[in-house]
């Protein structure tokens, strides 16, 4: 019985932690955009992306499966990093609860 309650709490906490993580990222980005230095960096990055984009278009036309594979791998890496972060936070919460 205690194990079932723990598992239910674990999944509820995971969703809660994901929500907090995503909210923090979005809020942090929104707040950082208020800073002039950050806006300048974003503006420069956008211009750099515009310079690189035509080259990517040619690569996409020549080998679309390679570009698709690179994008999928990049997204998988992001998701695995977020999952690792969630697991670390989850373990910290469990350790804090058990240490009381």
Biotite code that builds the C-alpha atoms (Angstrom):
import biotite.structure as struc

atoms = struc.array([
    struc.Atom([0.000, 0.000, 0.000], chain_id="A", res_id=1, res_name="UNK", atom_name="CA", element="C"),
    struc.Atom([2.768, 2.399, 0.937], chain_id="A", res_id=2, res_name="UNK", atom_name="CA", element="C"),
    struc.Atom([4.568, 1.606, -2.348], chain_id="A", res_id=3, res_name="UNK", atom_name="CA", element="C"),
    struc.Atom([1.426, 2.418, -4.375], chain_id="A", res_id=4, res_name="UNK", atom_name="CA", element="C"),
    struc.Atom([1.068, 5.777, -2.647], chain_id="A", res_id=5, res_name="UNK", atom_name="CA", element="C"),
    struc.Atom([4.753, 6.486, -3.281], chain_id="A", res_id=6, res_name="UNK", atom_name="CA", element="C"),
    struc.Atom([4.387, 5.658, -6.991], chain_id="A", res_id=7, res_name="UNK", atom_name="CA", element="C"),
    struc.Atom([1.313, 7.882, -7.302], chain_id="A", res_id=8, res_name="UNK", atom_name="CA", element="C"),
    struc.Atom([3.178, 10.708, -5.536], chain_id="A", res_id=9, res_name="UNK", atom_name="CA", element="C"),
    struc.Atom([6.205, 10.121, -7.742], chain_id="A", res_id=10, res_name="UNK", atom_name="CA", element="C"),
    struc.Atom([4.216, 10.589, -10.963], chain_id="A", res_id=11, res_name="UNK", atom_name="CA", element="C"),
    struc.Atom([2.331, 13.577, -9.559], chain_id="A", res_id=12, res_name="UNK", atom_name="CA", element="C"),
    struc.Atom([5.628, 15.137, -8.518], chain_id="A", res_id=13, res_name="UNK", atom_name="CA", element="C"),
    struc.Atom([7.151, 14.445, -11.947], chain_id="A", res_id=14, res_name="UNK", atom_name="CA", element="C"),
    struc.Atom([4.345, 16.370, -13.686], chain_id="A", res_id=15, res_name="UNK", atom_name="CA", element="C"),
    struc.Atom([4.611, 19.151, -11.117], chain_id="A", res_id=16, res_name="UNK", atom_name="CA", element="C"),
    struc.Atom([8.390, 19.367, -11.561], chain_id="A", res_id=17, res_name="UNK", atom_name="CA", element="C"),
    struc.Atom([8.068, 19.408, -15.359], chain_id="A", res_id=18, res_name="UNK", atom_name="CA", element="C"),
    struc.Atom([5.585, 22.263, -15.051], chain_id="A", res_id=19, res_name="UNK", atom_name="CA", element="C"),
    struc.Atom([7.870, 24.194, -12.739], chain_id="A", res_id=20, res_name="UNK", atom_name="CA", element="C"),
    struc.Atom([10.880, 23.594, -15.011], chain_id="A", res_id=21, res_name="UNK", atom_name="CA", element="C"),
    struc.Atom([9.077, 24.742, -18.155], chain_id="A", res_id=22, res_name="UNK", atom_name="CA", element="C"),
    struc.Atom([7.546, 27.728, -16.351], chain_id="A", res_id=23, res_name="UNK", atom_name="CA", element="C"),
    struc.Atom([10.930, 28.742, -14.993], chain_id="A", res_id=24, res_name="UNK", atom_name="CA", element="C"),
    struc.Atom([12.540, 28.565, -18.424], chain_id="A", res_id=25, res_name="UNK", atom_name="CA", element="C"),
    struc.Atom([9.783, 30.602, -20.061], chain_id="A", res_id=26, res_name="UNK", atom_name="CA", element="C"),
    struc.Atom([9.704, 33.129, -17.214], chain_id="A", res_id=27, res_name="UNK", atom_name="CA", element="C"),
    struc.Atom([13.497, 33.431, -17.207], chain_id="A", res_id=28, res_name="UNK", atom_name="CA", element="C"),
    struc.Atom([13.565, 34.093, -20.931], chain_id="A", res_id=29, res_name="UNK", atom_name="CA", element="C"),
    struc.Atom([10.803, 36.688, -20.638], chain_id="A", res_id=30, res_name="UNK", atom_name="CA", element="C"),
    struc.Atom([12.566, 38.487, -17.785], chain_id="A", res_id=31, res_name="UNK", atom_name="CA", element="C"),
    struc.Atom([15.951, 38.339, -19.493], chain_id="A", res_id=32, res_name="UNK", atom_name="CA", element="C"),
    struc.Atom([14.483, 40.014, -22.583], chain_id="A", res_id=33, res_name="UNK", atom_name="CA", element="C"),
    struc.Atom([13.926, 43.138, -20.453], chain_id="A", res_id=34, res_name="UNK", atom_name="CA", element="C"),
    struc.Atom([17.701, 43.596, -20.306], chain_id="A", res_id=35, res_name="UNK", atom_name="CA", element="C"),
    struc.Atom([19.216, 45.676, -23.130], chain_id="A", res_id=36, res_name="UNK", atom_name="CA", element="C"),
    struc.Atom([22.324, 43.459, -23.311], chain_id="A", res_id=37, res_name="UNK", atom_name="CA", element="C"),
    struc.Atom([20.216, 40.344, -23.778], chain_id="A", res_id=38, res_name="UNK", atom_name="CA", element="C"),
    struc.Atom([18.118, 41.970, -26.475], chain_id="A", res_id=39, res_name="UNK", atom_name="CA", element="C"),
    struc.Atom([21.299, 42.995, -28.286], chain_id="A", res_id=40, res_name="UNK", atom_name="CA", element="C"),
    struc.Atom([22.661, 39.440, -28.117], chain_id="A", res_id=41, res_name="UNK", atom_name="CA", element="C"),
    struc.Atom([19.373, 38.009, -29.404], chain_id="A", res_id=42, res_name="UNK", atom_name="CA", element="C"),
    struc.Atom([19.350, 40.540, -32.235], chain_id="A", res_id=43, res_name="UNK", atom_name="CA", element="C"),
    struc.Atom([22.928, 39.570, -33.196], chain_id="A", res_id=44, res_name="UNK", atom_name="CA", element="C"),
    struc.Atom([22.071, 35.853, -33.028], chain_id="A", res_id=45, res_name="UNK", atom_name="CA", element="C"),
    struc.Atom([19.049, 36.403, -35.257], chain_id="A", res_id=46, res_name="UNK", atom_name="CA", element="C"),
    struc.Atom([21.203, 38.146, -37.841], chain_id="A", res_id=47, res_name="UNK", atom_name="CA", element="C"),
    struc.Atom([23.750, 35.322, -37.672], chain_id="A", res_id=48, res_name="UNK", atom_name="CA", element="C"),
    struc.Atom([20.993, 32.765, -38.200], chain_id="A", res_id=49, res_name="UNK", atom_name="CA", element="C"),
    struc.Atom([19.799, 34.691, -41.255], chain_id="A", res_id=50, res_name="UNK", atom_name="CA", element="C"),
    struc.Atom([23.327, 34.487, -42.695], chain_id="A", res_id=51, res_name="UNK", atom_name="CA", element="C"),
    struc.Atom([23.523, 30.708, -42.177], chain_id="A", res_id=52, res_name="UNK", atom_name="CA", element="C"),
    struc.Atom([19.991, 29.869, -43.354], chain_id="A", res_id=53, res_name="UNK", atom_name="CA", element="C"),
    struc.Atom([20.618, 29.938, -47.145], chain_id="A", res_id=54, res_name="UNK", atom_name="CA", element="C"),
    struc.Atom([23.401, 27.363, -46.745], chain_id="A", res_id=55, res_name="UNK", atom_name="CA", element="C"),
    struc.Atom([21.047, 25.126, -44.745], chain_id="A", res_id=56, res_name="UNK", atom_name="CA", element="C"),
    struc.Atom([18.421, 25.401, -47.472], chain_id="A", res_id=57, res_name="UNK", atom_name="CA", element="C"),
    struc.Atom([20.857, 24.042, -50.061], chain_id="A", res_id=58, res_name="UNK", atom_name="CA", element="C"),
    struc.Atom([21.850, 21.192, -47.714], chain_id="A", res_id=59, res_name="UNK", atom_name="CA", element="C"),
    struc.Atom([18.183, 20.398, -47.118], chain_id="A", res_id=60, res_name="UNK", atom_name="CA", element="C"),
    struc.Atom([17.522, 20.212, -50.840], chain_id="A", res_id=61, res_name="UNK", atom_name="CA", element="C"),
    struc.Atom([20.521, 17.950, -51.426], chain_id="A", res_id=62, res_name="UNK", atom_name="CA", element="C"),
    struc.Atom([20.098, 15.567, -48.479], chain_id="A", res_id=63, res_name="UNK", atom_name="CA", element="C"),
    struc.Atom([16.836, 15.977, -46.532], chain_id="A", res_id=64, res_name="UNK", atom_name="CA", element="C"),
    struc.Atom([17.167, 12.707, -44.584], chain_id="A", res_id=65, res_name="UNK", atom_name="CA", element="C"),
    struc.Atom([20.487, 13.810, -43.044], chain_id="A", res_id=66, res_name="UNK", atom_name="CA", element="C"),
    struc.Atom([19.023, 17.142, -41.913], chain_id="A", res_id=67, res_name="UNK", atom_name="CA", element="C"),
    struc.Atom([15.961, 15.363, -40.511], chain_id="A", res_id=68, res_name="UNK", atom_name="CA", element="C"),
    struc.Atom([18.196, 12.917, -38.621], chain_id="A", res_id=69, res_name="UNK", atom_name="CA", element="C"),
    struc.Atom([20.275, 15.764, -37.177], chain_id="A", res_id=70, res_name="UNK", atom_name="CA", element="C"),
    struc.Atom([17.137, 17.583, -36.005], chain_id="A", res_id=71, res_name="UNK", atom_name="CA", element="C"),
    struc.Atom([15.680, 14.438, -34.449], chain_id="A", res_id=72, res_name="UNK", atom_name="CA", element="C"),
    struc.Atom([18.963, 13.687, -32.654], chain_id="A", res_id=73, res_name="UNK", atom_name="CA", element="C"),
    struc.Atom([19.157, 17.249, -31.356], chain_id="A", res_id=74, res_name="UNK", atom_name="CA", element="C"),
    struc.Atom([15.594, 17.069, -30.017], chain_id="A", res_id=75, res_name="UNK", atom_name="CA", element="C"),
    struc.Atom([16.302, 13.688, -28.396], chain_id="A", res_id=76, res_name="UNK", atom_name="CA", element="C"),
    struc.Atom([19.355, 15.167, -26.675], chain_id="A", res_id=77, res_name="UNK", atom_name="CA", element="C"),
    struc.Atom([17.248, 18.046, -25.336], chain_id="A", res_id=78, res_name="UNK", atom_name="CA", element="C"),
    struc.Atom([14.583, 15.682, -24.025], chain_id="A", res_id=79, res_name="UNK", atom_name="CA", element="C"),
    struc.Atom([17.165, 13.436, -22.373], chain_id="A", res_id=80, res_name="UNK", atom_name="CA", element="C"),
    struc.Atom([18.750, 16.459, -20.677], chain_id="A", res_id=81, res_name="UNK", atom_name="CA", element="C"),
    struc.Atom([15.349, 17.605, -19.379], chain_id="A", res_id=82, res_name="UNK", atom_name="CA", element="C"),
    struc.Atom([14.572, 14.064, -18.209], chain_id="A", res_id=83, res_name="UNK", atom_name="CA", element="C"),
    struc.Atom([17.902, 13.881, -16.373], chain_id="A", res_id=84, res_name="UNK", atom_name="CA", element="C"),
    struc.Atom([17.156, 17.228, -14.740], chain_id="A", res_id=85, res_name="UNK", atom_name="CA", element="C"),
    struc.Atom([13.703, 16.031, -13.692], chain_id="A", res_id=86, res_name="UNK", atom_name="CA", element="C"),
    struc.Atom([15.159, 12.824, -12.239], chain_id="A", res_id=87, res_name="UNK", atom_name="CA", element="C"),
    struc.Atom([17.777, 14.773, -10.293], chain_id="A", res_id=88, res_name="UNK", atom_name="CA", element="C"),
    struc.Atom([15.166, 17.122, -8.851], chain_id="A", res_id=89, res_name="UNK", atom_name="CA", element="C"),
    struc.Atom([12.898, 14.189, -8.066], chain_id="A", res_id=90, res_name="UNK", atom_name="CA", element="C"),
    struc.Atom([15.702, 12.394, -6.204], chain_id="A", res_id=91, res_name="UNK", atom_name="CA", element="C"),
    struc.Atom([16.474, 15.553, -4.254], chain_id="A", res_id=92, res_name="UNK", atom_name="CA", element="C"),
    struc.Atom([12.826, 15.844, -3.177], chain_id="A", res_id=93, res_name="UNK", atom_name="CA", element="C"),
    struc.Atom([12.723, 12.177, -2.136], chain_id="A", res_id=94, res_name="UNK", atom_name="CA", element="C"),
    struc.Atom([15.986, 12.538, -0.210], chain_id="A", res_id=95, res_name="UNK", atom_name="CA", element="C"),
    struc.Atom([14.690, 15.627, 1.536], chain_id="A", res_id=96, res_name="UNK", atom_name="CA", element="C"),
    struc.Atom([11.463, 13.852, 2.533], chain_id="A", res_id=97, res_name="UNK", atom_name="CA", element="C"),
    struc.Atom([13.258, 10.750, 3.809], chain_id="A", res_id=98, res_name="UNK", atom_name="CA", element="C"),
    struc.Atom([15.818, 12.747, 5.771], chain_id="A", res_id=99, res_name="UNK", atom_name="CA", element="C"),
    struc.Atom([13.137, 14.424, 7.896], chain_id="A", res_id=100, res_name="UNK", atom_name="CA", element="C"),
])
